[in-house]
Amino acid sequence: MVFSVWDDIELKLSPTEGRLLHFLDKPEIPPTNNAAERQLRRVVITRKVSQCSKNDKGATAHMRIKSVVETACLRGQDPVEVLIGLSR
């Protein structure tokens, strides 16, 4: 069995059994998590500015609503309609 340099690096560094360099084979997979980091940053700033993290209940409510809204947007759904549907 012949291994390339990339195979060797992947075997040594990947705790997820060969997924470390998976993005090289599949261009639709981004090589970084920058998009997730940017989305999370917006959520954290909004939470701090709106002061809803003053107590656990407010922070939890904000994160749940924000999660539903962001997921709906990513799926091309109307966030308001999704929230209304969840409240029924």
Number of C-alpha atoms within 10 A of each C-alpha: 2 4 7 8 8 10 12 10 13 18 15 12 13 12 10 9 10 14 13 16 15 13 13 12 8 10 9 8 11 12 13 9 9 10 10 9 10 10 11 12 12 10 16 13 11 15 18 12 10 11 12 17 18 11 9 10 10 13 15 13 13 17 16 10 13 16 13 16 19 15 14 17 13 11 10 9 13 12 19 12 12 15 14 9 9 9 7 5
